[in-house]
Amino acid sequence: MSEDAGVFMRESQMLNHVFWESPLTYFKFLTGVGETQPLIEAYLPETTHWDVGAQSLINDNKNILRAHSLIHFISFNSEIVHALVCCFVGLMGIKQLYITVKPMVSVRKEVVFWVLLLLPSVFFWSSSILKEPFMLLGLGLFLRGVFHDESQKKKILFGVIGGLLLLGFKPYVMFMLMPMLTFLATTKLLPKFKIIGGILILGILTALLFASFPKPREKAIQTISRKQFDFVQVGRGGLHVYADSVFYYFRTDQIASLNRDHDTVWLKHDLDAQILKLGQISDPVPIRLKKANNERWIKYFENTQSDGFIPVTPINNSYGQLIRNIPEALYHALFRPIPGDPGGALNWVAFIETVLLFSALFWTITQRKKLSEQERIRIAGLIIFAFLLSLIIGWTTPVLGAIARYRIPVYIAILIITGILYQQKSETLTHE
């Protein structure tokens, strides 16, 4: 079991135990209605994934803990039962994707199903005790609501349920789908030049939003920058200790300069550290800690450097640096790992998947038949989604294993594009 999966299992079990102590408190945690900081400190003080403060608009960690806390009622803490439930949820997501993609391509339906199921990243992560199975179900339902030809009521129902699942378990995926949805809606209003007009309108709307609301723009850049910083610290490894209302972060090479007694930590000599505020997007603050103060702290979180850790260029709250990081972000998110990258045998699986996927894409580009306007619009919308999601992943993620997991929706979008390009039927598909 991966480190994240182990944490979700342990902390969801802690949440489930709250029910047996106080059912009312459990339902407050389950619904979020009436949940307070004193309740968290009283019932869930040992959790590290439940409370992230104000850093996230939607705490998707809470929702995966809630889901697994419910499964604990029937699993009796068996990891196998949790894995089976997640496998079922992931398979339902693949089924929804299959229903969506099947009418869009001329490939035999059996091939469509097996390619979706056996795409290595989908096959591996859809069966994990993580957020990916729920993300797959949400993505499948949402895309079915957008693209599949059925009644308007069903389209709205599937779209809303899928959107809520994505917001609950992978909100950034849902946020990156919104520009695609805006583009598709715009093309329906334009009499001609739909793709060019849709892209221009989307670009103008984005520019107007950024220009009209500078504070939210700056906060968005600051959030991306802080997410990158936090992920780099987790990937690089180190020690976080709790010091009153803040945390001190020590790098792995500094840990030898600390005294340890179980979870209590104190200095051997004066040492530099960084001050972090739980759940805040404010910049880390350097500090020089003095041994003479005889301070002692409680260990909050400690980890070693991830096997697949790779360096990324720090954004440091700079809009210019964010733009300059675009090529690096796309390269990392779309094509890594490559031979020679740090990590284990799974790197080769991810590399082979990437080679096969992009080889198929490039081959269909050279061999494709003439596309209808509706097909071109769908491809353009999926490209917008894949491009934006790749940027977010590449900007913030310095761990190859996490990149391979987070980009699953990107690879699914590329797979759908490949299928549409392979289309050999001449009839025009209806665009929803």
C-alpha positions in Angstrom: 0.0 0.0 0.0 1.3 3.4 -0.9 2.1 6.1 1.7 -1.0 8.2 0.8 -3.3 5.1 0.8 -2.0 4.1 4.2 -2.6 7.5 5.6 -6.2 7.6 4.2 -6.9 4.1 5.7 -5.6 5.1 9.2 -7.2 8.5 9.4 -10.5 7.3 8.0 -10.5 4.7 10.7 -10.0 7.4 13.3 -13.0 9.2 11.8 -15.1 6.1 11.9 -14.2 5.6 15.6 -15.7 9.0 16.3 -19.1 7.5 15.5 -18.8 5.0 18.3 -17.9 7.8 20.7 -20.4 10.4 19.6 -22.7 9.7 16.6 -23.8 13.4 16.5 -20.1 14.5 16.2 -19.4 12.0 13.5 -22.3 13.3 11.4 -21.0 16.8 11.9 -17.7 15.7 10.5 -19.4 13.7 7.7 -21.5 16.6 6.5 -19.3 19.5 7.6 -22.4 21.1 9.2 -21.5 22.1 12.8 -17.8 21.1 12.4 -15.6 23.4 14.5 -11.9 23.6 15.3 -12.4 22.5 18.9 -14.2 19.4 17.7 -11.3 18.6 15.4 -8.8 19.1 18.2 -10.9 16.9 20.5 -11.7 14.0 18.2 -9.2 14.1 15.4 -6.0 15.6 16.9 -3.7 13.0 15.3 -4.8 13.4 11.7 -2.6 15.2 9.2 -5.0 15.3 6.2 -8.3 16.5 7.8 -7.5 20.1 8.6 -5.7 22.1 5.9 -6.9 25.5 7.1 -7.6 28.2 4.5 -5.2 27.0 1.8 -7.8 25.0 -0.1 -11.2 26.2 -1.1 -12.3 22.5 -1.2 -10.6 20.0 1.0 -10.7 16.9 -1.1 -8.7 15.0 1.5 -11.7 15.3 3.9 -14.0 13.7 1.3 -11.8 10.7 0.7 -11.6 10.2 4.4 -15.4 10.5 4.7 -15.9 8.0 2.0 -13.5 5.4 3.5 -15.0 6.1 7.0 -18.3 4.9 5.6 -16.7 1.8 4.1 -15.2 1.0 7.5 -18.7 0.1 8.7 -18.7 -2.9 6.4 -15.0 -3.6 5.9 -14.1 -4.1 9.6 -10.8 -2.4 8.8 -10.0 -4.9 6.0 -7.9 -3.2 3.3 -9.1 -5.7 0.8 -12.7 -4.6 1.2 -11.7 -1.0 0.7 -9.8 -2.0 -2.4 -12.7 -3.9 -3.8 -15.1 -1.0 -3.3 -12.6 1.3 -5.0 -12.2 -1.2 -7.9 -16.0 -1.2 -8.4 -16.2 2.6 -8.4 -13.3 2.8 -10.8 -14.8 0.2 -13.1 -18.1 2.2 -13.1 -16.1 5.2 -14.2 -14.5 3.3 -17.0 -18.0 2.1 -18.1 -19.2 5.7 -18.2 -16.2 6.7 -20.3 -16.9 3.7 -22.6 -20.5 4.8 -23.1 -19.3 8.3 -23.9 -16.5 7.4 -26.3 -18.1 4.6 -28.2 -20.4 6.7 -30.4 -17.6 9.2 -31.0 -15.2 6.8 -32.8 -15.4 4.1 -35.5 -13.3 1.7 -33.5 -15.0 -1.6 -32.5 -16.7 -1.2 -29.2 -14.7 -4.2 -27.7 -11.5 -2.4 -28.6 -12.7 0.9 -27.0 -13.6 -0.9 -23.7 -10.3 -2.8 -23.4 -8.1 0.1 -24.4 -9.8 2.3 -21.7 -9.6 -0.5 -19.1 -6.0 -1.5 -19.9 -4.5 1.9 -20.3 -1.7 1.3 -17.6 -2.3 4.4 -15.5 -6.1 3.9 -15.5 -5.8 0.1 -14.8 -3.3 0.7 -11.9 -4.7 3.7 -10.2 -8.5 3.0 -10.7 -8.0 0.1 -8.2 -6.2 2.2 -5.6 -7.5 3.3 -2.2 -7.1 6.9 -3.3 -9.1 9.6 -5.0 -8.6 8.3 -8.6 -11.5 5.8 -8.7 -13.9 8.5 -7.6 -12.3 11.0 -10.1 -12.7 8.5 -12.9 -16.4 8.0 -12.1 -16.9 11.8 -11.9 -15.0 12.4 -15.2 -16.9 9.6 -17.0 -20.3 11.0 -15.8 -19.4 14.6 -16.6 -18.1 13.8 -20.1 -21.2 11.7 -20.7 -23.3 14.7 -19.8 -21.3 16.9 -22.2 -20.8 14.6 -25.2 -23.3 11.7 -25.2 -26.4 11.9 -27.3 -29.4 11.4 -24.9 -32.2 13.4 -23.4 -31.5 16.8 -22.0 -32.6 15.7 -18.5 -30.1 12.8 -18.5 -27.3 15.0 -19.8 -27.9 17.5 -17.0 -28.2 14.7 -14.4 -25.0 13.0 -15.4 -23.2 16.3 -15.8 -24.2 17.6 -12.3 -23.4 14.3 -10.5 -20.1 14.0 -12.3 -19.2 17.6 -11.6 -20.0 17.2 -7.9 -17.8 14.1 -7.7 -15.0 15.9 -9.4 -15.4 19.0 -7.1 -15.4 16.7 -4.1 -12.4 14.5 -5.0 -10.4 16.3 -7.6 -11.6 19.9 -7.8 -8.7 21.1 -10.0 -9.8 18.7 -12.7 -13.3 20.2 -12.6 -11.9 23.7 -12.7 -9.9 22.9 -15.8 -13.0 21.4 -17.5 -14.8 24.7 -17.2 -12.9 26.5 -20.0 -13.6 23.5 -22.2 -17.3 23.7 -21.3 -17.2 27.5 -22.0 -15.6 26.9 -25.4 -18.1 24.3 -26.4 -21.1 26.5 -25.3 -19.6 29.4 -27.2 -19.3 27.4 -30.4 -23.0 26.6 -30.3 -23.8 30.3 -30.4 -21.5 31.2 -33.4 -22.9 30.8 -36.9 -19.5 30.1 -38.4 -15.7 30.2 -37.6 -16.8 28.3 -34.5 -13.4 27.1 -33.4 -11.4 30.3 -34.0 -14.3 32.4 -32.6 -14.6 30.1 -29.5 -10.9 30.3 -28.7 -10.8 34.0 -29.2 -13.9 34.6 -27.0 -12.4 32.2 -24.3 -9.1 34.1 -24.4 -10.8 37.5 -24.2 -12.9 36.4 -21.3 -9.9 35.1 -19.5 -7.9 38.3 -20.1 -10.9 40.4 -18.9 -11.2 38.4 -15.7 -7.5 38.7 -15.0 -7.5 42.4 -15.8 -10.7 43.2 -13.8 -9.9 41.2 -10.7 -6.2 41.6 -9.9 -6.4 40.4 -6.3 -8.0 37.0 -7.2 -5.4 36.7 -10.0 -2.6 37.4 -7.5 -4.1 34.9 -5.0 -4.3 32.3 -7.7 -0.6 32.7 -8.6 0.2 32.7 -4.9 -1.8 29.5 -4.4 0.0 27.7 -7.3 3.4 28.9 -6.0 2.6 27.7 -2.4 1.3 24.4 -3.7 4.5 24.0 -5.6 6.6 24.9 -2.5 4.6 22.4 -0.3 4.9 19.6 -2.8 8.6 20.2 -3.2 9.1 20.0 0.6 7.1 16.8 0.8 9.0 15.3 -2.3 12.4 16.4 -1.0 11.6 15.1 2.5 12.2 16.7 5.8 10.7 17.3 9.2 7.8 19.6 10.3 7.4 20.3 14.0 4.6 22.1 15.7 5.5 25.3 17.4 2.5 27.0 19.0 0.4 28.3 16.0 3.0 27.7 13.3 5.3 24.9 12.0 9.0 24.9 11.6 10.4 23.0 8.6 13.8 21.3 8.6 15.4 19.8 5.6 16.6 16.2 5.6 20.2 17.3 5.9 19.4 19.3 9.0 17.8 16.4 10.9 21.2 15.3 12.3 21.4 18.7 14.0 18.3 17.9 16.1 17.8 15.9 19.3 14.9 13.4 19.3 13.0 11.8 22.1 10.0 9.9 20.6 8.0 12.8 19.1 9.8 15.6 20.9 12.4 17.6 19.0 14.9 20.2 20.1 18.1 21.7 18.9 21.7 20.5 19.3 22.9 23.9 18.1 21.7 27.1 16.4 19.9 26.2 13.2 18.1 27.8 10.3 14.5 26.8 9.6 11.4 28.0 7.8 8.2 29.1 9.4 5.0 27.7 7.8 1.4 28.4 8.7 -1.0 25.5 8.5 -3.3 25.9 5.6 -2.1 29.4 4.7 -0.8 30.5 1.3 1.5 33.1 2.8 5.2 32.8 1.9 7.4 30.7 4.2 9.5 32.9 6.5 13.2 32.0 7.2 14.2 32.0 10.9 17.3 31.4 12.9 16.5 29.2 15.9 18.7 29.6 19.0 19.7 26.6 21.1 19.9 28.9 24.1 16.1 29.3 24.1 15.7 25.6 25.0 12.6 25.3 23.0 11.0 21.8 22.4 8.6 21.0 19.7 6.3 18.1 18.8 6.9 16.3 15.5 4.0 16.9 13.1 5.2 15.2 9.9 8.4 13.6 8.7 9.3 11.8 5.5 12.3 10.9 3.4 13.0 12.1 -0.2 10.6 10.5 -2.7 12.2 8.1 -5.1 10.8 9.9 -8.1 11.7 13.5 -6.9 12.7 15.8 -9.7 13.7 19.5 -9.5 11.3 22.1 -10.7 11.9 25.8 -11.2 10.4 27.8 -8.3 7.6 30.1 -9.2 8.1 32.3 -6.1 4.8 34.2 -6.6 6.0 35.6 -9.9 3.6 35.9 -12.8 6.5 36.1 -15.2 8.1 33.0 -13.8 4.8 31.2 -14.1 4.7 32.0 -17.8 8.4 31.0 -18.3 7.7 27.7 -16.6 5.1 26.7 -19.2 7.5 24.6 -21.4 9.0 22.8 -18.4 5.5 22.2 -17.0 4.2 20.7 -20.2 7.3 18.5 -20.6 7.1 17.2 -17.1 3.3 16.6 -17.2 3.1 15.0 -20.6 6.3 13.1 -21.2 8.1 12.2 -17.9 9.3 9.9 -16.6 11.9 9.0 -19.3 14.8 6.6 -19.1 17.3 7.7 -16.6 14.8 9.5 -14.3 14.8 8.6 -10.6 12.3 6.0 -9.5 11.5 2.3 -9.7 10.3 -0.1 -12.3 6.9 1.6 -12.7 8.8 4.4 -14.5 9.2 2.1 -17.4 5.5 1.2 -17.4 4.7 5.0 -17.5 7.3 5.6 -20.2 6.0 2.8 -22.5 2.5 4.1 -22.0 3.5 7.6 -23.0 5.4 6.3 -26.1 2.5 4.2 -27.3 -0.1 6.9 -26.6 1.7 9.6 -28.5 2.8 7.3 -31.3 -0.9 6.4 -31.8 -1.8 10.1 -31.7 0.8 11.1 -34.3 0.0 8.2 -36.5 -3.7 9.0 -36.6 -2.9 12.7 -37.3 -1.0 11.6 -40.5 -3.6 9.0 -41.5 -6.9 10.6 -40.5 -9.8 11.2 -42.8 -11.5 14.6 -43.2 -13.2 15.5 -40.0 -16.6 17.1 -39.6 -16.9 20.5 -37.9 -18.4 18.8 -34.8 -15.4 16.5 -34.5 -13.0 19.4 -34.8 -14.8 21.3 -32.1 -14.7 18.3 -29.8 -11.0 17.8 -30.4 -10.3 21.6 -29.8 -12.3 21.4 -26.5 -10.4 18.4 -25.3 -7.0 20.0 -26.2 -7.9 23.1 -24.2 -8.7 20.8 -21.2 -5.6 18.7 -21.6 -3.4 21.7 -22.0 -4.6 23.6 -18.9 -4.6 20.5 -16.7 -1.1 19.7 -17.9 0.1 23.2 -16.9 -1.4 22.9 -13.4 0.2 19.4 -12.9 3.6 20.5 -14.3 3.8 23.7 -12.4 3.1 22.2 -9.0 4.3 18.5 -9.0 7.9 17.5 -8.5 7.3 13.8 -8.0 7.1 11.4 -11.0 4.8 8.9 -9.4 2.3 11.7 -8.6 2.6 13.1 -12.1 1.7 9.7 -13.6 -1.3 9.6 -11.3 -2.5 13.2 -11.7 -2.3 13.2 -15.5 -4.8 10.3 -16.0 -7.5 12.7 -17.2 -5.0 14.3 -19.7 -4.2 10.9 -21.1 -7.8 10.0 -21.4 -8.5 13.2 -23.3 -5.6 12.4 -25.6 -6.9 8.9 -26.1 -10.3 10.3 -27.0 -8.7 12.7 -29.5 -6.8 9.8 -31.0 -10.0 7.8 -31.4 -11.8 10.7 -33.1 -8.9 11.2 -35.5 -9.1 7.6 -36.4 -12.7 8.0 -37.3 -13.3 6.5 -40.7 -17.1 6.9 -41.1 -18.2 9.8 -43.2 -21.4 10.6 -41.4 -21.5 13.6 -39.2 -21.8 13.1 -35.5 -24.2 15.2 -33.6 -22.5 17.7 -31.3 -24.1 18.4 -28.0 
